[in-house]
Amino acid sequence: MGGRIDDIAGVDSNPYIYYVGSATGGVWKTTNNGTTFTPIFDTYSTASIGDIAIAPSNPDIVWVGTGEPNNRQSSSFGDGIYKSTDAGATFTRMGLADSQTIARIVIDPKDPNVVYVAVLGHLFGPNKERGVFKTTDGGKTWNNVKFIDENTGFTDLVMDASDNKTLYAASYQRRRTSWGFNGGGPGSGLWKTTDAGKTWTRIQGNGFPEGLLGRMGIDASRSNPNIVYAQIEVGASTGTGGEEQTLAGGASPTPTPSPSATPTGSPTPDPKKSGVWRSDDKGKTWRVVSTCFNAGGCTENNRPMYYSQIRVDPSNPENVFVGGLNFSRSTDGGKTFKSLQPGIAHSDHHACWIDPKNGKHLLIGNDGGLDVTYDQGDTWEFINTIVACQFYAVAADMRKPYYVYGGLQDNGSWGGPSQTRSNAGITNADWFRTGGGDGFYSQADPTDYNIVYSESQNGSMSRLDLRTGRSVSIRPRAAAARRGGGGGGGGGRRGQPQPGASPTPTPEPTQDPQAALAAAAAAAGFGGFGANFATTSNVVPAPSPGEQYRFYWNTPIVFSPHNSRILYVGGDRFFKSLDRGDTWTASADLTRHIDRNTFSIMGVKGNEPMASKNDGYTSYGYVVTIAESPMVPGILWAGTDDGNVQISRDGGASWTNVAKKVPVLSEKSGELYHITRVEPSHFDAATCYLSVDGHRFDDLKPYVYVTRDYGQTWTSVAGNLPEWGNVNVIREDPKNRNLLYAGT
């Protein structure tokens, strides 16, 4: 299964050869038009790819910029720029090690030693190594030819096809934090050089939008270089955390339906809104040609911090394509756009390559992988030969052969066998879907393998019986709330149920297993959003009227190691169920109760307007990791995203916060660091391991601790872990107390 694609680069002289960059899966190469792919970047120190460029004068020269430029809360960072002179067989790192995010690479078509790089820079903090960099000696040395400030980098770059000294560059001021996002500011803008980067002029006035600007995408026509398009984020958002809202009970709203395959675009474009701008004189004057005019029909720039990709047909400047939730096409120079989404297997589009010799041949990359068209988007084929899906979590049951379960970014939750009797081995048909949306924790009941628990974003949890296909929501509800899939994507069209056969021999069900699973999928909202309502709380005692629960993007849900009917879930508090999720008890709020509006991001107060304000964050303060001692029932640990470490020794009835005992959390600079894992020891009830992550505060050091006295004292066991690499998980071997595993 494919996963999020950040960039595609094809060889102009041979479109059967192209390279694909994945958000966390490295670089893939095909020489047979996608029939097979080879991973060519697995041996290097990062797998997060920002951009790929091939030298027009020598296709053996391939550049790779690392670090995903799509700005989401889970984006991974890179460690610089790499170069290959043997068509991807080997790569050498060529510098820009502290860039973290490289958004675009442009190679001079006349001289492959001249390369321009748009460095976006750190997502979670300020840094100096950002701006437009240039090399004239093939990467041996670099000059920062355009620097604005430590909060502003560059997110797009394009060269005039008729003049290699003329380039356009889009600057982007943005900052993500542990609690929010600010996606714009005075640093954002469009720039032009006509002397190969020696001097730059900011484009403003003459029809170019004014006021608060955010992310931009740019492209210049190859067939008519006078024509330049810009996809521009204009103005502030409502500041509600992107598409994910908090409703009563922490439920997520029903998303706006995808636009239909009909032309969209305002008949009277509003220059004060995000959309598409066009210049017919190389950037001297501009006019807005299409803007977002309603929430249900905006294809032009509906989530700019995550998309902002625009491409012009090399052979026809009137044919324009834009990425976004949907992939859309204009054939009238950007005045109207038609969504091509009904024919594409997945949504959320970040990459597009157009064959320079055949404008009807396009490759696009999205959260589900790679798609190709040979008729300019009228029909599409999904290329399912790249294995780059992104698992948030995996689990295995203990049957023989065992089954594996996992949840994927924007591709739902799945289960499948580790072995089959077929000579063909394990095929797609052996896998079955257990949940929709963005998949996270998915696991089988340890005592009944036919009961599978799954979740999607913001705590949308379900319990699926594989024998009958019946799925029920088990999300803790404070009051009347919609249940089913959570907000934020729904897994796209590829999220349609594909359950396969029941994974174990079972008694004959009352209906066909596949039909039962499909019906359950429809009821639970797999691949979309549920339409069922619960009118009463399932928390005992019932919460006060109007009380709400908060749930993290990937909410922890775990079994008690002593009784699989007991479930633990983290929200803003600790939830416990004794009946497999039918009813719950709730603790008090275990977080720091922080109002994120009291914080500023890049000098802007939290209650003031921002571009793409708080995108991806519904609120702040969640329990993000839970574990129970394997030694003694009722000894529970919980960690939060705002720096609390809580312990209960009475089954969750009462809690003690021991965060101030942890060295890094006792410091002012680290008190809000994210607790990534609590790991109680398998050998001693008083012992627990703890991993802490500071990368959301631009601190990449590893923090791992152990307590042997129920949290009263903590000692660092980070040892010789690399200084550059935050720790996401710590595990103790269940058979060898001296053996620890750390994931960075």
N, C-alpha and C positions, 0 to 999 in steps of 0.2 A: 504494500500500500504506500502511496506517495504521501508526502508531508509538505510543510510550508516551503515554497520556492521563492528565493529572493532575487535571482537574476538568471538570464539565459543569454549566451553569446554563441552565434553561429559563424562558421567560416563563409565569407562572402562568395568565394569561388566554388564552394562545395557544400550545399546546405544539408547534405547527409551527415556532416560532421558538426557537432555542436556540444557545448558545455553547459551544465546546469549547476547553479549554486543553491545550496539548501540552507535554511535558517540554522540548523544544528547538525546537518548530515554531510557536510563537506562538499566536494566538487565531484560531479559525475560527467563522464564523457561517452558519447556514442559516435561510432563511425558508420553506422548503418541506419540512420534516420530513426533512431529510437527503438529498434527491434531489441537491442541489448545495450546495457550501460555498464561502464566500469568505474568504480570509485577510485579516484586518483589522488585524494588528499588525506587519506586516513592516517598516514604516518606522521603528519605534522601536528603542531601543538595546539591547534584550534580547529573546530569543525563548523564554526559560525561564519557564513560567507555573506559579504556585502555586495560585491560586484565582481564581474569577470570581463576582461577585454582582450581581444585578439588583434594583433598588429595587422592592419590592412595590407601592408607591404610584405609581410612574412607570417603566414599562419602558424608557424612553429613557435612564435613568440606569444606567450599567454601570460597575462597578469591576473592575479587574484587579490582583491582587497578583502580583508576579514572584518568581521563584526557586523551583525545584522542592523540595517538602518531603519527598521520599521517601528522602533520606539515603544513597543508594548512593554507591559510590566514583566514579561518573561523573556525579553530579548537577551541573547547572549552576546558577549563582547569578543573581540578579536585581539590579535597581537601584531598587527602591521600588514605590510604588503609583500606579496610573493611573486616571483617571476620564473617562468619556464622558457627554455629555449629549445626544447625537444617535444613540443606539442603535448605537454602535460605529463611526460614520463617521469620527470623530476622537477622539483621546485626549490628555489633558494629565497630565503627571506631577505628583502631588500630595504628594510628600515621601517620608519614610522611606527615603532613598537608601542608607543604610548597613545596611539590614535584611538584605539578601542573600536571605532566604527568608521568604516570607509564606504561611502555611498556611491561613488562613480569614478571610473577611470577612463580617460580619453587619450588615445595614442595618435600622434601625428601621422597621417597617412603617407607622408613623404620621408619621414625619418623615424624609425622605430625606437631610437634612443631618446626621443623627446616624448615625455609622458606627463600628463596633468592628472592630479588626483584630488577629488573632492572629499576632504576629511571632515566628518561630522563631529568626531570627538566623543568624549565621555557622555553617557546618557545620564548618569546619576551625580555628576559633579563638574566643576570647572576644570579646564586643563589648557595648556598652552599649545599643545601639538594638534591644532585644528586649523582649518582654512583651506585654501587652494595651494597645493604643493606642485612643484615642477622639477623634473630632472631632464638634463640634456645629455647625460652620459649613461643611459640605460639603467638608472637606479643606484649608481655608486654614490652620488650625492644628491641632496634635495634642497630646494629653496622654497620657503613659504612666500609665495608671490601675492597672496591676499589673506590678511589676517584682520579680523574685526575685533573680537574680544574673547575672553576665556569661556563665555557662555554660548558663543555662536560659532557654528561650523558651517559646512556646505553640504547640501543634500542632493544637488544635481549639477550637471556640467555637460555642455554640448559644444561642438566645434562647427563653425560655418563650413559647409562642404566646398565652397568656392574660395575660401581664404583661410589657410591654416593659422593665421595670426589672430583671427577673430573668434572669440569664445564667449559664451553666455554661462553664468554661474548663479545658482540659487543658494543664498545663505539662509540659515535656519537657526533661530534661537529657541532652544527648548531645554527643559529639565524635568526629569522624573525623580520622584522621591518615594519613600516608603508609604506615604499617605496620599500622594496626588501627582498631578502632571500639569505643567504649564508649557503649552506648545506654541509660543509666539512672543514677540517683543520687538523693540526697535532694531535689533540686529537682523531680523528677517528681511530679505529683499532680493532683488534681481540686479545682477551686475554684468557689465560688458567690457571686454578688452579688445583693442584692435592692434595691439603691439606684442602679442604672444605673452601677455601676463605682466608686462613691465608696469603698466598703469591700468587702473580699473575705474569705470564710471558707473555710479549707481543710477539705475533706470527709475525715474519718477516723473510724475506729471504726464501731460500729453496723453491722458486716458488711462494711465496705469493706476491701479487701485491705491487708495490711501488709507491711513489709519492703522489699526492693529493688524499685522500680517503674521501668518504662520508658515506652514510648510508649502513648498512649491515644487512642481514638476515642470520641466521645460523640454522642448524639442524644436529643432529647426529643419525645415524641409530640405531634402537633398536635391530635389528636382527644381526647386525655386528657393534659393537661400534667402531671398528677401522675406519669406514668410516664417515667422516664429510663433509658436504657441506656448502658453504658460497656463498651467493648472494651479490656481492660487487659492490658499485658505485666507479668507478675509473676515475680520471681526471676531468677537468673542462668542464662545458657546454658552449654553445655559448653566454649565457648571454642575451637572448632575452625575458625572462619572461615566460619560460615554453612553452606551446603549443599555447598561445595566443599572436598574433602579432598585431601591429598597422599598418593598411594600410591606403591608402588615404580615407578620410572620416571616419576614425575610424573603418572601417570594419574589420571583422575577417577572417582569411584565411580558405580555404577548408582544412579539416584535412586529414592526411594520412589515406587511407583506412585501416580497420582492417586486420591483416594478415589472410590468408585463412587457412583452416584446413589441411595444409600440413606441413611436418616437416620443422622446421627452425633451424638455428644454423650454425655458420660459420664452414666450413670444416677446416679452419686454424685459430683457435681462437686467438685473439689478446690480450695479457695480459695487454695492455695499455688501454683497453676499459672495460666498465662495463659488468658484466656477472656472470657466475657461476664457482666457483672453487671447487676442490675436494681434500681431503686428505684421504689416505688409511692407515695411521699410527697414527691416533689420533692427527693430527695437526703438526707433525714433518716436513713433506714435503707436497707440494701442486702442483697441476697442473691446469691450466685453461682448462675447458672442453667445454665451450660455451660462446660466447660474442655477444654483439649487433653489427651486421655487416652492417645493413642498416636501415634507418628510417622506412621503410614500413614493415619490417619483424622481428623486434626485439621484442620478447616476454619475453626475459630473465630478463631484468631490465630496462624497457623503461621510467619509471618516478620514480626513486629510492626513492626520499624523500617522496613520497606518498604511495609507495607499499613496496618493499623489504621484501617479505614473501616467504619462501621456506620450503617445508615439504618433508620428506622421508617416503615412505610406511613402516610401522612398520614390515611388513613381508618380504619385498624384497628391499634391499638397492639400487637396480638399478632403481627403480621406484621413480621418483622425480617430484614434482609439484611446480610451481612458480606462484605467483600472479602477477598482473600488469593490464594494460588496458585489456588484455586478460588473461584467466586462461589457463595454458599450462602444458603439461605432457611430461616427458621423460621416456622411458623404457630402455635406454642404459646408465644409469649412468650419465646423463646430457650432453651427446655429442650432441644429437639433441632433439628438443622440437617440439611438435605438439600443435597448438592452439586448445583448446576445445570450443572456444567461439561460433561457430555457433549454438551450442545446448543449450547455457546458456542464460537466459532471460535478463541479464544485464552485463555491463562491470565494470571495476574498482574494482579489487579484493584485499581485505585487510585481510581476515581471512580464515583459513582452518583447519578442524579437520578430521583426518583419524581414523576410527574405528580400534583399535589395534588388534582386533580379526578377522577383515575382511577388508583387504586392498582395496577391491573394493567399500567399503561404505565410501563416503566422504560427508562432509558438507562444503560449502563455503559461505562466506559473502562478499558482494560487495555494491556498492552505491545504488543498487536497492533492497537489502534485502538478502534473504537466498535461496540457492539452494541445492539439494541433488542428488547424483548419487549412484547407486548400482552396476554399471559395470565399475567403475574406470574412468568415464567421457565420455563414449561413448554416453550415454543418460542422460538427466537431468530433474528434476522436480522442478518447482518454488514453494516454500512454502509461500503462500500468507496469512499467519495467524498472522504475526507480524505487528502491526500498529506503525511504528517508522519512517515514512517519515519526512523530514525536510522542513518545510515551511519557506521561506524567508519573505513572506508577504501574507496577506489575505484581502479580501474586500467582501462586501455584497451589493446587490442592495436593492431597497425599494419596490419591488413588494410583493404581498401576494399570496402564501408563498414566502419568499425571497430566492434568490439564493446566494450561496457562491462561491467565486473565490479565487484562490491562486496559487503561484508558488513554486515549490519544487526543492531542490538540486538534480540536475542530473535526474530529473523525470518529467520535463516539467511543463506546466501550465494547470489547470483544473477548471471546473465549475460544480456545481451540486445543486440540490434543497435542501431546509431545511425540506421539507415535501412532501410526495406523497400520492396518493389515494390507493396505493397497501397495502394489508394486510402484505406483506413481508417487508414493510418499504422501506428505501432507500437502493438500491443495487448498485453494480458496474455499471450496465447498465444505471443507471440514471446519471452517470457522463460523461462529454464530455471534450475532450481535446481542449485547446485554443492556445497552443504554445508548442514548443519543447525545447531541450537542457536543461540547467539549467533554471528553471522557477523562475521568480521574481515577479514583480508587474503584477497583472492580475485583471481587473475590468471592469464592464459593464458601458456603458454610462448612466448617471443618468436620461436622458430623452428618451432614446431608448435602452431598455434592450437587444435588439438583436445585438447591436454593442458592441463587447468586445475587449478591448486592452490588449495585453500581451507583455512580453519581455523575451528574453534570454540574455546570458552573453554579456557584453561589448556593451550594447545599441542596440541590435538587436530587434527592436520593430515592432509589427504588429497590424493591425486593422482587425478584423474578423467579417463578417456579418453572423450571425447564420441562417438567412433565406435562403441564397444562398450558403453558404459555401465559399464565396470568401474572401481570405485573401490578404492583401497588406502590403508591408513594408512601414513604416512611419519613418524610421530612418533618422535623419538629415544627408545629404550627402554633403561633401565638393567638391567631384569630382567623377569621375568614380569609382564605388566601387561595390563589391559583396554584395548582400543582402541576408537575410535569417538568419538561426541560427548562433550564435556566436561560437567562439572557446572554446575548453576546455571540450569536453565530448560528447555533443549531446544527452545525455539522454539514451544511450545504446539501446539495442534491445527492452527493455520495453518501449522505447520512440515511438513505432509505434502508429499511430493514432488510438484512440479508442473513437470516438466522441459521440456515443450514439445518442439519439433522440434530436431533437430541443427542448430547454427547455421551450418554451412557445408556445401556440397555435398561429400559424401564417398562412397567406394565403398560398395556395399551391405553393411551390417553382417550379422553372423551371426544377429542377432535384431532384432526391432522396436526402434528407438531408444528409444521411450518405455518399452517394457517393460524394456529393458536398463538405462535410467537409474533406473527404479523399483526394479529388483532391486539396483542398486548403492546406491541410497539406503537400502534396508532393511539391506543389509550394513554400510554405513558409519554407520548410525545417524542419517540425516537426519531431523530432526523428533523425534528421540528420542535413544537412547543405544545404541551398538553392543554386540553380544553376542559379538564375536569376541575370541579371546585370542591373544597372541603369547607363546610360552614362552621365547624366547631374546632376548638383546639384539641390536640392529642397530647398535650402536656398536663401532667397531674402534679400538684393542683393547678387548675387553670390560671393563667396569668391575668393580670389586671386588664380591663378594657383599654384598648389603644396601645398596649405594650407591643414592641417589635423585637424580633431577633435579627442579628446580623450573621451572615455566613461568608466565609472566605471564598475566593475564586475556586480553589481546590480544597474543599473542606475535608479534614481528617475524619474517617470513619473506620473504627477498628473493633475486632472481637475481643472479648475477654479471653485470655489464654486458659482460663479455668472453667468457662461455661460459654459455649458458642451462642446460646440464646441471648446472652447479654451483649449489647452493643454500646459503644461509646462514640459520641460525635462532638466535634468542637464547633462553636459558633462564636458569639461574643461571650458565651458561657459554656459550661460543660453539661452535656446532655447524656442521660443514661436510660437505657431501655432494658427491661427484663423479659420482653416478649417479642424479640426480633424486630423491633421498630414500630409496633402498633401503637404503643404509648411510651411516653418519656417523662422523666423528672429532669428538672433544670436547676443548676446552681445559680448563685449570683454571678454578675459580670466579673470575669477573671482578667479583663484587660485594664489598661491604665485610664480608661474613661476620658480620652483626650479628644477635644474638639479640634479637628484638623483645620478649621477656619482660623484658629489662632496662630497657625504657622504661615510663613511666607515662602514663596518659591521664586527665586531670582528677583527678590525685592518686591514682589507683588503679594499683598495680603490675601489670605485664603478666602475671604469673603468678597474679593473684588473680581471683576471680569478677567478671563484668560482665554486664549485660543485653545481649543480642544481640552477644556478644563477638566482635570481629574479623569481623563479617559481611561477606562478599565477598572477604576476603583469606585465601588458603590458607596463605601464609607471607610472607616479606619478603626482598627482595633478588633482582632479576631484571635481565637485559639486556633493555632495552625499545626500543632503536633500533640498527640496524646499517646500514652502507653501505660500499661499496668504491669506491675512486677510479676514475672513468671514464678517467683518464689512464694509470695504471700498474696492471696486475694485481697483486694481493697486498697492496696498501696498504688496510688495513681499519680502520674506526672502529667503536666500540661505546660506547653510553651506558647507564647503569643507573638504576633508580628510587631508588637510595640514594646518588647523587651521584658515581659514578665515570665518568671519560672515559678510555677505553682506545684505544690505537693499536697496530696490528701492521703491520710492513713486510715480513713473510715469509709471507704467506698465512694467518695465524692460528696459526702454530706457537708464537710467543711474543708477549707483550703488555706494553706499558708504560702505566702509569696516569699521566695528565697532569692529573688533576682539580685538584690544588693550584695549577696554573698559571692556572686560570680564576678571575677575581676573585671572583665571588659564591660559588664553591665553596671558596675559600680562607678564607672567613669562618666563624666558628663558627655563626652564625645560618643560614647557607646551605649548609653542607657536605653536607647530605643532600637537597638539592633534586633534583627529578626531571629527568633529561635527556630532553627530548621529541624531539629530532632531531639527528642528525649528518648533514651535507650536504657531502661532498667536492666540491671545485671541478671543473668541466668543463674548466678552462683551466690549472690548475697543480696538480701532484701534492702539493705541500707545503701547499696551502690547504684549509681545511675550515671550514664555518660550523657553529655550535652554538646551539641554543635550550634554555633552562633554565626550568623552571616551579616557582615557589614557592607556588602556591595551596594546596597541601596543608599548608603551614605558615602559611596565612592571609596570604601575601604575593602580591599581585596585580600587581606591577610586571613589565614586560617585560624579559627578559634574552636578548640575542642577541649572540654573539661571533664573531670570526673569528681564525684562526691562519694564518700564512703560512710557518711553520717547523716543521711537523709537531707542533704542540701545545706547543712550548716557551714561546711567549708568546701571549697572547690579548688582543684589543682589542674593546671594546664597539662594536657597530654598531646599537644599539637606537634611536639618533637621536631622532626626534620621535614615536615610537610612543606612543600614549596611556598615561598612567601607570596607568590602571585597566584591566588586560587582559593576563593572562599569555599567553605565546606557546606555542602547541602545535606549530607546524611552521615551519621556515624552508626556502625553496627558492631555488636559484640558477637563473636563466634559462640554458638550455643554449647559447643563441646570443649572448647579451649579458652579458658578465661584470660589468657595472655594475648589472644589474637583479636585485633580490632580491624575493621574495614572503614575507610573514609572515602566518600564520593565528593569530588570537588568540581 
